């Protein structure tokens, strides 16, 4: 009897955690357009939406749908190609400490900067432009593959960095644990010594503390992880990692700690090096394979750059328990269950849009948004 009760309890728990059926159709509602090259949208724990523009502006879409400028860094940001203002993350205690973090290319070029700013003391809809505190300056060998996803999990800030650029990672930076490029970093960004020389601290639980490799590194072997996210329910890390010539990939791992995602040995689930094996499905020494990849020529072609998204955990939403991602070039959007079996055949896109999908984002209420580089922020209709 007790065994039957236990089995019934486990069944009920499984049903509670199982993804709901995904929506059979995909639709969006325009929230606001007129932005200049928006590359991200996020929230600060309330009903406002913060839109990151590549040209250095962060703007707020207010609850009444009006727009205000939160921070203008346009005079100090280089907006060119893949360079610009690329990332934004609010500290989990933002409501009380007013701290947030940005990642950008300075106007002189040749580097990327991770910096902290503070909210204005007199206006909750404005940042203090004079409050900048630089945490990291990374010498940038090339203009492309700069990464830029940022998010907090607990009090630790995660930052994705591309392999530093050029094609094919010619210096093998993504596999080199003595440099930051091609990695996800994990730090505590709060000032550890006031006016002292330290700008951040390193969690002692980081995988390379006390071992060969830079202490800030959390994950490695990435080409250009363009938009990652943590599943609010399971804590799993999802990343869309942009491919080189033939394949785009989506990664899902328990936490990402010490994970080697395989670039430039692998492009998606296929060999990239050595050249004689390029394009063949990896069968040995495959490191951490993505849960899925898709060819540039797949589903009618036109694919070229994956844009990672989010697992919806909004109660009652048609896409609850499902992960949404897209392709920047083709405008295709996929919705897959969060328990998608690694290596399974990717289903057909749920939509083939005209959007240049530069990002997805999440509101404080769990709603998922799509960002079109051409200027529009769209709500994905899911409830």
C-alpha positions, 0 to 999 in steps of 0.5 A, a space after each residue: 500500500 505504501 509503495 502504491 501511495 509513493 508511486 502515485 505521489 511520484 506520478 502526480 509530481 511528474 505531471 506537475 513538472 511536465 511541460 504543458 502542450 505548446 501552442 499550435 500557432 505562434 503570434 506576436 503583439 507589437 509592444 513598441 517600435 522606433 528603437 535603433 538596433 535594439 539588442 536586448 530587453 529585460 526587466 528590473 523586477 517591476 512592470 517596466 521594460 528596459 531596451 538595450 540599443 547597440 548605439 549605447 542607449 538604454 531606454 524604458 518602456 513604461 507601463 503606459 507605453 511611453 518611452 524614457 531614456 534611462 542611460 545614454 552611453 552613445 558618446 563612449 560606445 563604438 557602434 559598428 558591426 558586432 560592437 556596441 552596447 551588448 549586455 545589461 543585467 540588474 543586481 538582484 538587490 537593485 530595488 535597494 542598492 540601485 546597481 546594474 551592469 553593462 557590457 560595451 565596446 568603448 569608442 576607441 575600439 580594441 577592447 570590451 568593458 564590463 562596468 557598473 552603474 547606479 540608479 539616479 538618487 532622485 529619479 527611479 527612471 534614470 541612471 547616474 551617468 557619472 557613477 561608472 565603475 569599470 570592473 573589467 577591460 578586455 583587450 579585443 583582438 578582432 571586432 567580432 564575436 564579443 558575446 555580451 549575454 549577462 545575467 545574475 543567478 543568486 548574487 553572482 554575475 555571469 557574462 558570456 564572451 565570444 572567442 574574440 573573433 576572426 574565423 575559425 578561432 585561429 589562436 584556439 582561444 576558446 579552449 585556452 583556459 589562460 584567457 577569457 575569450 570563448 568563455 562564460 565568466 562568473 564573478 561577484 561584481 560588488 566592490 570588495 574593498 571600497 576605494 582599494 584596487 580590487 573591482 570584483 571578487 571571485 567565488 571560491 566555488 568557481 571550477 578553476 580556483 586553485 587549478 590551472 586556468 583563470 579563476 573567473 572562468 565558469 564554462 569554456 569552448 564557446 564560439 559566440 554564445 549569443 543569448 543564454 538564460 537560466 530556467 527559473 524552475 530547474 536552474 539549468 543553463 541554456 545557450 544559443 551558440 552561433 556557428 561558423 560555416 554550417 551549423 547552429 547549436 543550442 546547449 542545455 547543461 545543469 549549471 555550466 560549471 567546468 563544461 567544455 562546449 567543444 569549439 573549435 573542435 566541434 561546430 554543433 554536433 559535428 567536427 570542425 577540426 581537424 579539417 579532414 573530418 569537418 562536417 562529420 557527426 562527432 563520434 568520439 571525444 565529443 566533449 559536451 555536445 549541444 542538445 540540438 543543432 541545425 544546418 544553415 540549409 535546413 528548413 528552407 535555408 537562410 539560417 546563419 546565427 542562432 539567437 538563444 531564448 527562454 524557458 517559459 515558466 509563466 503559469 497557465 501560458 500555452 508555452 509554459 515548460 517550453 524553450 523558445 529560440 530563433 535564427 537572426 537571419 532567417 527569422 525562424 522561431 522554434 518552440 521545444 519542450 524543456 526536457 527535449 532529448 539531446 540529439 533528437 530531431 529538431 521539429 520544424 519551426 513554429 513560425 517563419 517571420 520577417 524579424 531580424 531576431 537579435 534577442 529574446 527577453 523576459 518580463 518580471 511577470 514571466 512573459 517572453 518578448 522578441 526583439 527585432 533589430 529593425 526596431 520593434 519589441 514584440 510580446 510573444 502571445 502565450 496566455 
